Amino acid sequence: MQRHLLLCATPSNAKCHQGPLGAQCWDQLKRSLRQSGLEDSNRAAGVVMRSKVDCLRHCQDGPVLLIWPDGIWYTALTPERIERIVAEHLLGDQPIEAWISQRSSFATSPQ
């Protein structure tokens, strides 16, 4: 596995993004990953996994996408932004700095 994408796409409380935007972003993420071949389990660089999550605790900034292990948080997403993130960050290895709200370090434990 190369990366795991966590997208909050199911608003569950009053602070969450409202309306269908999360579902639209989820649909675009699925479509973009499939069309680009990133979900292919035979991909030499490794598969990109995706999970729809309920809450990433950045409610007012949603929809939110966390890219692991990069530790990059994208907020205020739209389907158009999702498409560019897949093209530029995931395929081109160039994070879109203007849309990054936070960076986290994910330490790995020895096996």
C-alpha distances in whole Angstrom, upper triangle without the diagonal:
4,6,8,11,14,17,21,22,25,28,29,32,35,33,30,30,32,32,30,28,25,25,25,22,20,21,21,17,17,19,17,14,15,18,16,13,10,10,10,9,10,9,10,8,5,5,6,7,11,13,17,19,22,23,22,25,26,28,30,28,26,24,21,18,16,12,10,10,13,15,17,19,21,24,26,24,25,24,25,23,20,21,21,18,16,18,19,16,13,14,17,16,19,19,22,24,27,24,23,24,23,20,19,18,15,17,15,17,17,16
4,7,10,14,17,20,22,25,27,29,32,34,32,29,29,31,31,29,27,24,24,24,21,19,21,20,16,16,18,16,13,15,17,14,13,9,10,11,10,12,10,10,6,5,6,6,8,11,14,18,19,23,23,21,24,25,27,29,26,24,23,20,16,14,10,9,8,10,13,14,17,18,22,24,22,24,22,23,21,18,18,19,15,13,15,16,13,10,11,14,12,15,15,19,21,23,22,20,22,20,18,17,16,14,16,14,17,18,18
4,7,10,13,16,18,21,24,26,28,30,28,25,25,28,28,26,23,20,21,21,18,16,18,17,14,14,17,15,12,14,17,14,13,10,10,13,12,14,12,13,10,8,7,5,6,8,11,14,16,19,19,17,21,21,23,25,22,21,19,16,12,10,7,6,6,8,10,11,13,15,18,21,19,21,20,21,18,15,16,17,13,12,14,14,11,9,11,14,12,14,14,16,18,21,19,17,19,17,15,14,14,12,15,14,17,19,19
4,7,10,13,15,18,20,22,25,27,25,22,22,25,25,23,21,18,18,19,16,14,16,16,12,13,16,15,12,14,17,15,15,11,11,14,13,16,15,16,13,11,9,6,5,6,8,11,12,16,16,14,18,18,20,23,20,18,16,14,10,8,6,5,7,9,10,11,12,14,17,19,17,19,18,20,18,15,16,17,14,12,16,16,13,11,14,16,14,17,15,17,19,21,19,17,18,17,15,14,14,12,15,15,17,19,19
4,6,10,12,15,17,19,22,24,22,19,19,21,22,20,17,14,15,16,12,11,14,13,9,11,14,13,11,14,16,15,15,12,11,15,15,18,17,18,16,13,11,7,6,5,6,8,10,13,13,12,16,16,17,19,17,15,13,10,7,6,5,6,9,10,10,10,10,11,13,16,14,15,15,17,14,11,14,15,11,11,14,15,12,10,14,16,14,16,14,15,17,19,16,14,16,15,14,14,15,14,17,17,20,23,23
4,7,9,12,14,16,18,21,19,16,16,18,19,18,15,12,13,15,12,10,13,14,11,12,15,15,13,16,19,18,18,15,14,18,18,22,20,22,19,17,14,11,9,6,5,6,6,10,10,8,12,13,14,17,15,12,11,8,6,5,7,8,11,12,11,11,10,10,12,14,13,15,15,17,15,12,15,16,13,13,17,17,15,14,17,19,18,18,16,17,18,19,16,15,15,14,14,14,15,14,17,18,21,24,24
4,6,9,11,14,16,18,16,13,12,15,15,14,12,8,10,11,8,7,11,11,9,11,14,14,13,16,18,18,19,16,16,19,20,24,22,24,22,20,17,13,11,8,6,5,6,8,9,8,12,11,12,14,12,9,7,6,4,7,9,11,14,14,13,12,10,9,10,11,10,12,12,15,13,10,14,15,13,13,17,17,15,15,18,20,19,19,16,17,18,19,15,14,14,15,16,16,18,17,21,22,24,27,27
4,6,7,10,12,14,13,9,9,12,13,12,10,7,9,11,9,9,12,13,12,14,17,17,17,19,21,22,22,20,19,23,24,27,26,28,25,23,20,17,14,11,9,6,5,5,6,6,9,9,9,12,10,7,6,6,7,9,12,14,17,17,15,14,11,11,10,11,10,12,13,16,15,13,16,18,15,16,20,21,19,18,22,23,22,22,19,19,20,20,16,15,15,15,17,17,20,19,22,24,26,29,30
4,6,9,12,14,13,10,9,10,10,9,8,4,6,8,7,6,10,11,11,12,15,16,16,18,20,21,22,20,19,23,24,28,26,29,27,24,21,18,15,12,10,6,6,7,8,10,12,12,11,13,12,8,6,8,9,12,15,17,20,20,19,17,14,13,12,12,10,11,12,15,14,12,16,18,16,17,20,21,20,19,22,24,24,24,21,20,22,21,18,18,17,19,20,21,23,23,26,27,29,32,32
4,6,9,12,12,9,9,9,10,9,9,6,7,11,11,9,12,15,14,15,18,19,19,21,23,25,25,23,22,26,27,30,29,32,30,27,24,21,18,14,11,8,7,5,8,11,13,13,11,13,13,10,9,11,12,15,18,20,23,23,21,20,17,16,15,14,13,14,15,18,18,16,19,22,20,21,24,25,24,23,26,28,28,28,25,24,25,25,21,21,20,21,23,23,25,24,28,29,31,34,34
4,6,8,8,5,6,7,8,9,10,7,9,12,12,12,15,17,17,18,21,22,22,24,26,27,28,26,25,29,30,34,33,35,33,30,27,24,21,17,15,11,9,7,8,11,11,11,8,11,12,9,9,11,14,16,19,21,24,24,22,21,17,16,14,13,14,15,16,20,19,18,21,23,21,23,26,27,25,25,28,30,29,29,26,25,25,24,21,21,19,21,23,23,26,25,29,30,32,36,36
4,7,8,7,9,9,11,12,13,11,13,16,16,15,18,20,20,21,24,25,25,27,30,30,31,29,28,31,32,36,35,37,35,32,29,26,23,19,16,13,10,7,8,11,11,12,9,12,14,12,12,14,16,18,21,23,26,26,24,23,20,19,17,17,17,18,20,23,22,21,25,26,25,26,29,30,28,28,31,33,32,32,28,28,28,27,24,23,21,22,24,24,27,26,29,31,32,36,36
4,6,6,9,9,12,14,15,13,15,18,18,18,21,23,23,24,27,28,28,30,32,33,34,32,31,34,35,39,38,40,37,35,32,29,26,22,19,16,13,10,9,12,11,12,8,10,13,12,13,15,18,19,23,25,27,28,25,24,20,20,17,17,18,20,22,25,24,23,27,28,26,28,31,32,30,30,33,35,34,33,30,29,29,27,24,24,21,22,25,25,28,27,30,32,34,37,38
4,6,8,8,11,14,15,14,17,19,19,20,23,24,24,26,28,29,30,32,34,35,36,34,33,37,38,41,40,42,40,37,35,31,29,25,22,19,16,13,12,14,12,12,9,9,13,12,14,16,19,21,25,27,30,29,26,25,21,21,17,16,18,20,22,25,24,24,27,29,27,29,32,32,31,31,35,36,35,34,30,29,29,27,24,24,21,23,26,26,29,29,33,34,36,40,41
4,7,9,12,15,14,14,17,19,18,19,22,23,23,25,27,28,29,31,33,33,35,32,32,36,36,40,38,40,37,35,33,29,27,24,21,18,15,12,11,12,10,9,5,6,9,9,11,13,17,18,22,24,27,26,23,22,18,17,14,13,16,18,21,23,22,22,25,26,25,27,30,30,28,29,32,33,32,31,27,26,25,23,20,20,18,19,22,23,26,26,30,32,34,38,39
4,6,10,12,11,10,13,15,14,15,18,19,19,21,24,24,25,27,29,30,31,29,28,32,33,36,35,37,34,32,30,26,24,20,18,15,12,10,9,10,9,8,5,6,8,7,8,10,14,16,20,22,25,24,22,20,16,15,12,11,13,15,17,20,19,18,22,23,22,24,27,27,25,26,29,30,29,28,25,23,24,22,19,19,17,18,21,21,25,25,29,30,33,36,37
4,7,9,8,8,11,12,12,14,16,17,17,20,22,22,23,26,27,28,29,27,27,31,32,36,34,36,34,32,29,25,23,20,18,15,13,11,11,12,12,10,7,6,7,5,6,9,13,16,19,22,25,24,22,20,16,14,11,9,10,11,14,17,16,16,19,21,20,22,24,25,24,24,27,29,28,27,23,22,22,20,17,18,16,18,21,22,26,26,30,32,34,38,38
4,7,7,8,10,12,13,14,16,17,18,20,22,23,24,26,28,29,31,29,28,32,34,37,36,38,36,34,31,27,25,22,20,16,15,13,13,15,15,13,10,10,11,9,9,13,16,19,22,25,28,27,25,23,19,17,14,12,12,13,15,18,17,18,21,22,22,23,26,27,26,27,30,31,31,29,26,24,25,23,20,21,20,22,25,26,29,30,33,35,37,41,41
4,6,8,9,10,12,13,14,16,17,19,20,22,23,25,26,28,29,28,28,31,33,36,35,38,36,34,31,27,25,21,20,16,16,14,16,18,18,17,13,13,14,11,11,14,17,21,23,26,29,29,27,25,21,19,16,13,13,12,14,17,17,17,20,22,22,23,26,27,27,27,29,31,31,30,27,25,27,25,21,23,22,24,27,28,31,32,35,36,39,42,43
4,6,5,6,9,10,11,12,14,16,17,18,20,21,23,24,26,25,24,28,30,33,32,35,33,31,28,24,23,19,18,14,15,14,16,18,19,18,15,15,15,12,10,14,16,19,22,25,28,27,26,24,21,18,16,13,12,11,11,14,15,15,17,20,20,21,23,25,25,25,27,29,29,28,26,24,26,24,21,22,22,24,27,28,31,31,34,35,38,41,41
4,5,5,6,9,10,11,12,14,15,16,18,20,21,22,24,23,23,26,29,32,30,33,31,29,26,22,21,17,16,13,14,14,15,16,17,15,13,13,12,9,7,11,13,17,19,22,25,24,23,20,17,15,12,10,8,7,8,11,12,12,14,16,16,18,20,21,21,21,24,25,26,25,22,20,22,20,17,19,19,21,23,25,28,28,32,33,36,39,39
4,5,5,6,9,10,10,12,14,15,16,18,20,21,23,21,20,24,26,29,28,30,28,26,23,20,18,14,13,10,10,10,12,13,15,13,12,13,12,8,6,9,10,14,16,19,22,22,21,18,15,13,11,10,8,8,9,12,12,11,14,16,16,16,19,21,20,20,22,24,24,24,21,20,21,20,17,18,18,19,21,22,25,25,29,30,33,36,36
4,5,5,6,9,10,11,12,14,15,17,18,20,21,20,19,23,25,28,27,30,28,26,23,19,17,14,13,9,11,12,14,16,18,17,15,16,15,12,9,12,13,16,18,21,24,24,23,21,18,16,15,14,11,10,9,13,14,12,14,17,17,17,20,22,21,20,23,25,25,25,23,22,24,23,20,21,21,23,24,25,28,27,31,31,34,37,36
4,5,5,6,9,10,11,12,14,16,16,18,20,19,19,22,25,28,26,29,28,26,23,19,18,15,14,12,14,15,17,18,20,18,17,17,16,12,10,13,13,17,18,21,24,24,23,21,18,16,15,13,10,8,6,10,11,10,12,15,15,15,18,20,20,19,21,23,24,24,22,20,23,22,18,20,21,23,25,26,29,28,32,33,35,38,38
4,5,5,6,9,10,10,12,14,15,16,18,17,17,20,23,26,24,27,25,23,20,17,15,12,12,10,12,14,15,15,18,16,15,16,14,10,8,10,10,13,15,18,21,20,20,17,15,12,12,10,7,6,5,8,9,7,9,12,12,12,15,16,16,16,18,20,21,20,18,17,19,18,15,16,17,19,21,22,25,25,28,29,32,35,35
4,5,5,6,9,10,11,12,14,15,17,15,14,18,20,23,22,25,23,21,18,14,13,9,9,7,10,12,14,15,18,17,16,18,16,12,9,11,10,13,14,17,20,20,19,18,16,14,14,13,10,10,8,12,12,9,11,14,13,12,16,18,17,16,18,21,21,21,19,19,21,21,18,18,19,21,22,22,25,24,27,28,30,33,33
4,5,5,6,9,10,11,12,14,16,15,14,18,20,23,22,25,24,22,18,16,14,11,12,10,14,15,18,19,21,21,20,21,19,15,13,14,13,16,17,20,22,22,22,21,19,17,17,16,13,11,8,11,13,10,11,14,14,13,16,18,18,17,18,21,22,23,21,21,23,23,20,21,22,24,25,26,28,27,30,31,33,36,35
4,5,5,6,8,10,10,12,14,14,14,17,20,22,21,24,22,21,18,15,14,12,13,12,15,17,19,19,22,21,20,21,19,15,13,14,13,16,16,19,21,21,21,19,17,15,15,15,11,9,6,8,9,7,7,11,11,10,12,15,15,14,16,18,19,19,18,18,21,20,17,19,21,22,23,25,27,26,30,30,33,35,35
4,5,5,6,8,10,11,12,11,11,15,17,20,18,21,19,17,14,11,11,8,10,10,13,16,17,17,20,19,19,21,18,15,12,12,10,13,12,15,18,17,18,16,15,13,14,14,11,10,8,10,10,6,7,10,9,8,11,13,13,11,13,16,17,17,16,16,19,19,16,17,19,20,21,22,24,23,26,26,29,32,31
4,6,5,6,9,10,11,10,9,12,15,18,17,20,19,17,13,11,10,8,10,10,14,17,19,19,22,22,22,23,21,18,15,15,13,15,15,17,19,19,20,19,18,17,18,18,14,14,11,13,13,10,10,13,13,10,13,16,16,13,15,18,19,20,19,20,23,23,20,21,22,23,24,24,26,25,28,27,30,32,31
4,6,5,6,9,10,11,10,13,16,18,17,20,20,18,15,13,13,12,14,14,18,20,22,22,26,25,24,26,23,20,17,18,16,18,17,20,22,22,23,21,20,18,19,19,16,14,10,12,13,10,9,13,13,10,12,16,16,14,14,18,19,20,20,20,23,24,21,22,24,25,26,27,28,27,30,30,33,35,34
4,5,5,6,9,9,10,12,16,17,16,18,17,16,14,11,12,12,14,15,18,21,22,22,25,24,24,25,22,19,17,17,14,16,15,18,20,19,21,19,18,16,18,18,14,13,10,10,11,8,6,9,10,7,8,12,12,11,11,14,16,17,16,17,20,21,18,20,22,23,23,25,26,26,29,29,32,33,33
4,6,5,6,5,6,9,12,14,12,15,14,13,10,8,9,9,12,14,17,20,22,21,25,24,25,26,23,20,18,17,14,15,13,15,17,17,19,18,18,17,19,20,16,15,13,14,13,10,9,11,11,7,9,12,12,9,10,13,15,16,16,17,21,22,19,20,22,23,22,23,24,23,26,26,29,30,29
4,5,5,6,6,8,11,13,12,16,15,14,11,10,11,11,14,16,19,22,24,24,28,27,27,29,26,23,20,20,17,19,17,19,20,21,23,21,22,20,22,23,19,18,15,16,16,13,12,14,14,11,12,16,16,13,12,16,18,20,20,21,24,25,23,24,26,27,26,27,28,26,29,28,31,32,31
4,6,8,9,10,14,15,13,16,16,16,13,12,14,14,17,19,22,25,27,26,30,29,29,30,27,25,22,22,19,21,19,21,22,22,24,23,23,21,23,23,20,18,15,15,16,13,11,13,14,10,11,14,15,13,12,15,17,19,20,20,24,25,23,24,27,28,27,28,29,29,31,31,34,35,34
4,6,8,9,13,13,11,14,13,13,11,11,13,14,17,19,22,26,27,26,29,28,29,30,27,24,22,21,18,19,17,19,20,19,22,20,21,20,22,23,19,18,15,15,15,13,10,12,12,8,8,12,12,10,8,12,14,16,17,18,22,23,21,22,25,26,25,26,27,26,29,28,31,32,32
4,5,5,9,10,8,11,11,11,9,9,12,13,17,19,22,26,27,27,30,29,30,32,29,26,24,23,19,20,17,18,19,20,22,21,23,22,24,25,22,21,18,19,19,15,14,15,15,11,11,14,14,11,10,13,15,18,19,21,24,26,24,24,27,27,26,27,27,26,28,27,30,30,29
4,6,8,10,7,10,9,8,6,5,8,10,14,17,20,23,24,23,27,26,28,29,26,24,21,20,16,17,14,15,16,16,19,18,19,19,22,23,20,20,17,18,17,14,13,14,13,9,11,13,12,8,8,12,13,16,16,18,22,24,22,21,24,24,23,23,23,22,24,23,26,27,26
4,6,9,8,11,11,9,5,5,7,9,12,15,18,22,23,23,27,27,28,30,27,24,22,20,17,17,15,15,16,18,20,20,20,20,23,24,21,21,18,19,19,15,15,17,15,12,14,16,15,11,12,16,16,19,19,21,24,26,24,23,26,25,24,24,24,22,25,23,26,27,26
4,5,5,9,10,8,6,8,10,12,16,19,22,25,27,26,30,30,31,33,31,28,25,24,21,20,18,18,19,20,23,23,24,24,26,28,25,24,22,23,22,19,18,19,18,15,16,18,17,14,13,17,18,21,22,24,27,29,27,27,29,29,27,27,27,25,27,25,27,28,26
4,6,9,10,7,5,9,10,13,16,19,22,26,27,27,30,31,32,35,32,29,27,25,22,21,18,18,18,20,23,23,25,25,28,30,27,27,24,26,25,21,21,22,20,17,19,21,19,16,16,19,19,23,23,26,29,31,29,28,30,29,27,27,26,24,25,23,25,25,23
4,6,9,7,7,11,13,16,20,23,26,29,31,30,34,34,35,38,35,32,30,28,25,24,21,20,20,22,25,25,27,27,30,32,29,29,27,27,27,23,22,24,22,19,19,21,20,17,16,19,20,23,24,27,30,32,30,30,32,31,29,29,28,26,27,25,26,26,24
4,6,5,6,9,12,15,19,22,25,29,30,28,32,32,34,36,33,30,28,26,22,22,18,18,18,19,22,22,25,25,28,30,27,27,25,25,24,21,20,21,19,16,16,18,17,13,12,15,16,19,21,24,27,29,27,27,29,29,27,26,26,24,25,23,25,25,24
4,5,8,11,14,18,21,25,27,31,32,30,34,33,35,37,34,32,30,28,24,23,19,18,18,19,22,23,25,26,29,32,29,29,27,27,26,23,22,22,20,17,18,19,17,14,13,15,15,19,21,24,27,30,28,27,30,29,27,26,25,23,24,22,24,24,23
4,7,9,13,16,19,23,25,29,29,27,30,30,32,34,31,29,27,25,21,20,16,15,14,15,18,19,22,23,26,29,26,27,25,25,23,21,20,20,18,15,15,16,14,11,11,13,12,16,17,21,23,26,25,24,27,25,23,23,21,20,21,19,22,22,21
4,7,9,13,16,20,22,26,26,25,28,29,31,33,30,28,26,23,20,18,15,13,13,14,18,19,21,22,25,28,25,26,24,25,23,20,20,20,18,15,16,17,15,12,12,15,14,18,18,22,24,27,25,24,26,25,22,22,21,19,20,18,20,20,19
4,6,10,13,17,19,23,24,23,26,27,28,30,28,25,23,21,17,16,13,13,13,15,17,18,20,20,23,26,23,23,21,22,21,18,18,19,16,13,15,17,15,11,12,15,15,18,18,21,24,26,24,23,25,24,22,22,21,19,21,19,21,22,21
4,7,10,14,16,20,21,19,23,23,25,27,24,22,19,17,14,13,10,10,11,12,15,15,16,17,20,22,19,20,18,19,18,14,15,16,13,10,13,14,12,9,10,14,13,16,16,18,21,23,20,19,22,21,19,19,19,17,19,18,21,22,22
4,7,10,13,17,18,17,21,21,23,25,23,20,18,16,13,12,10,10,12,13,15,15,16,17,19,21,19,20,18,20,18,15,16,17,15,12,16,17,15,12,14,17,16,19,18,20,22,24,21,20,22,21,20,19,19,17,19,18,21,22,21
4,7,10,13,15,14,18,18,19,22,20,17,15,13,10,10,9,10,13,14,15,15,14,15,16,18,16,17,15,18,16,13,14,16,14,12,16,17,15,12,15,18,17,19,18,19,21,23,19,19,20,19,19,18,19,17,20,20,22,24,24
4,6,10,12,12,16,17,17,20,18,15,13,12,10,10,11,11,14,16,15,15,15,15,16,18,16,17,16,19,18,14,17,19,16,15,19,20,18,16,19,21,20,22,20,21,23,24,20,19,20,19,19,18,20,18,20,20,22,25,24
4,7,9,11,14,15,15,17,16,13,11,11,10,11,12,14,17,18,17,16,15,15,15,16,14,15,15,18,17,14,17,19,17,16,20,21,19,18,21,23,22,23,21,21,23,24,20,19,19,19,20,19,21,20,23,23,25,28,27
4,6,7,11,12,12,15,15,12,10,10,10,10,13,14,17,18,16,16,14,14,14,16,15,16,17,20,18,16,19,21,18,18,22,23,21,20,23,25,24,25,22,22,23,24,20,19,18,18,19,18,20,18,21,22,24,27,27
4,7,9,11,10,14,14,11,10,10,12,13,16,17,20,21,18,18,15,16,15,16,15,17,18,21,20,18,21,23,21,21,25,26,23,23,26,28,27,27,24,24,25,25,21,20,19,19,20,19,22,20,24,24,26,29,29
4,6,8,7,11,11,10,10,9,11,11,15,16,18,19,16,16,13,14,13,14,15,17,19,22,20,18,22,23,20,21,25,25,23,22,26,28,26,26,23,23,23,23,19,18,16,16,17,17,19,18,22,23,25,28,29
4,6,7,11,10,9,9,7,9,8,12,13,15,16,13,13,10,11,11,13,14,17,19,21,18,17,21,21,18,20,23,23,20,20,24,25,23,23,20,20,20,20,17,15,13,12,14,13,16,15,19,20,23,26,27
4,5,9,9,9,11,9,11,11,15,16,18,18,15,15,12,13,11,13,15,18,21,23,20,19,23,24,21,23,26,25,23,23,27,28,26,25,22,21,21,21,17,16,13,13,14,14,17,17,20,22,24,28,29
4,6,6,7,9,7,10,11,14,16,19,18,15,13,10,10,8,10,12,16,18,20,18,17,21,21,19,21,24,23,21,22,26,26,24,23,20,19,18,17,14,13,10,11,13,14,17,18,21,24,26,30,31
4,5,6,8,8,12,13,17,19,21,21,18,16,13,12,10,10,12,15,18,20,18,18,22,22,20,22,25,25,23,24,27,28,27,26,22,21,21,19,16,15,13,14,17,17,21,21,25,27,29,33,34
4,6,9,9,13,15,19,21,24,22,19,17,14,13,9,9,12,14,18,19,17,18,22,22,20,23,26,25,24,25,28,29,28,26,22,20,20,18,15,15,12,14,18,19,22,23,27,29,32,36,37
4,6,7,10,12,16,19,21,19,17,14,11,9,6,5,9,12,15,16,14,15,18,18,17,20,22,21,20,22,25,25,24,22,18,17,16,14,11,11,9,12,15,17,20,21,25,27,30,34,35
3,5,8,11,15,18,20,19,17,14,11,9,6,5,7,9,12,14,13,13,16,17,15,18,21,20,19,20,23,24,23,22,18,17,17,16,12,13,11,13,16,17,21,22,25,27,30,33,34
4,7,10,13,16,19,18,16,14,11,8,6,6,5,8,10,13,11,10,14,15,14,16,19,19,17,18,21,22,22,21,17,16,17,16,12,13,12,14,16,18,21,21,25,27,30,33,34
4,7,10,13,16,15,13,10,7,6,4,7,6,10,12,14,11,10,14,15,12,14,17,17,15,16,19,20,19,18,15,14,15,14,11,10,10,11,13,14,17,18,21,23,26,29,30
4,6,10,12,12,10,8,6,5,6,9,8,11,12,13,11,9,12,13,10,11,15,15,12,12,16,17,16,16,12,13,14,14,11,10,10,11,12,13,15,15,19,21,24,27,27
4,6,9,9,7,6,5,6,9,12,11,14,15,17,14,12,15,15,11,13,16,15,12,12,16,17,15,15,12,13,14,15,12,10,10,9,9,9,12,12,15,17,20,23,24
4,6,6,6,5,7,8,12,15,13,16,16,17,14,12,14,14,10,11,14,13,10,9,13,14,12,13,10,12,14,16,13,11,12,11,10,10,11,11,14,15,19,21,22
3,5,5,7,9,12,15,18,17,20,20,21,18,16,18,18,14,14,17,16,12,11,15,16,13,15,13,15,16,19,16,14,15,13,10,9,9,8,11,12,15,17,18
4,5,8,11,14,17,21,20,22,22,23,20,18,20,19,15,15,18,17,13,12,15,16,13,15,13,16,17,20,18,15,16,13,11,9,8,6,9,9,13,15,16
4,5,9,12,15,19,18,21,21,21,18,16,18,17,13,14,16,14,10,10,14,14,10,11,10,13,13,16,15,12,13,11,8,8,8,8,11,12,16,18,20
4,7,10,13,17,17,20,21,21,18,17,19,18,14,15,18,16,12,13,17,17,13,14,11,13,13,15,14,10,11,8,5,4,6,7,10,12,16,19,20
4,7,10,14,13,17,18,18,14,14,16,15,11,13,15,14,10,11,15,15,12,12,8,10,10,12,10,7,8,6,5,6,9,10,14,16,20,22,24
4,6,10,11,14,16,16,13,12,15,15,11,14,16,15,12,13,17,17,15,14,10,11,10,11,8,6,6,5,6,8,11,13,16,18,22,25,26
4,7,7,11,13,13,9,9,13,12,9,12,14,13,11,13,16,16,15,13,10,9,9,9,6,5,6,8,9,12,15,16,20,22,25,28,30
4,5,9,12,13,10,10,14,13,11,14,17,16,14,16,19,20,18,17,13,11,12,10,7,7,6,9,12,14,18,19,23,25,28,31,32
4,7,10,11,9,10,14,14,13,16,18,17,16,18,21,21,21,19,15,13,14,11,8,10,9,12,15,18,21,23,26,28,32,35,36
4,7,8,6,7,10,11,10,12,15,15,14,16,18,19,19,17,14,12,14,12,9,11,11,14,16,19,22,23,26,28,31,34,35
4,5,5,6,9,10,11,13,14,15,15,17,19,20,20,19,16,14,16,14,11,14,15,18,20,22,25,26,30,31,34,37,38
4,5,5,6,9,10,11,13,14,15,15,17,18,19,18,17,15,18,16,14,16,18,20,22,24,26,27,30,31,35,37,37
4,5,5,6,9,10,11,12,14,15,16,17,18,17,15,13,16,15,12,15,17,20,22,24,27,28,31,32,36,38,39
4,5,5,6,9,10,10,11,13,14,15,16,14,12,10,12,11,9,12,14,16,18,21,23,24,28,29,33,35,36
4,5,5,6,9,10,10,10,12,14,15,14,12,11,14,14,11,13,15,17,18,20,22,23,26,27,30,33,33
4,6,5,6,9,10,10,11,12,14,14,13,12,15,15,13,15,18,20,20,23,25,25,28,29,33,35,35
4,5,5,6,8,9,10,10,12,10,10,9,12,12,11,13,16,18,19,21,23,24,27,28,32,34,35
4,5,5,5,7,9,9,10,9,7,7,11,11,9,11,14,15,15,18,20,20,24,25,28,30,31
4,6,6,5,6,8,9,10,10,10,14,15,13,14,17,18,18,19,21,21,24,25,28,30,30
4,6,6,5,6,9,9,10,10,14,15,14,15,19,20,20,22,23,23,26,27,30,32,32
4,6,6,5,6,5,7,7,11,13,12,13,17,18,17,20,21,22,25,26,29,31,32
4,6,5,5,5,4,7,10,12,11,11,15,15,14,16,17,18,21,22,26,27,28
4,6,6,8,8,10,13,16,14,14,17,17,16,17,18,18,21,21,24,26,26
4,6,8,10,12,15,18,17,17,20,21,19,21,21,21,24,24,27,28,28
4,5,8,10,13,16,16,16,20,20,19,20,21,22,24,24,28,29,30
4,6,10,12,15,15,14,18,17,15,17,17,18,20,21,25,26,27
4,6,9,12,12,12,15,16,14,17,18,19,22,23,27,28,29
4,6,9,9,8,12,12,11,14,15,17,20,22,25,27,29
4,6,6,7,10,12,12,16,18,20,23,25,28,31,32
4,5,5,9,10,11,14,16,19,22,24,28,31,32
4,6,8,11,13,16,19,22,25,27,31,34,36
4,6,9,11,15,18,20,23,26,29,32,34
4,6,8,11,14,16,20,22,26,29,31
4,7,10,14,16,20,23,26,29,31
4,7,10,13,16,19,22,26,28
4,7,10,13,16,19,22,25
4,6,9,13,16,19,21
4,6,9,13,16,18
4,6,10,13,15
4,7,10,13
4,7,9
4,6
4
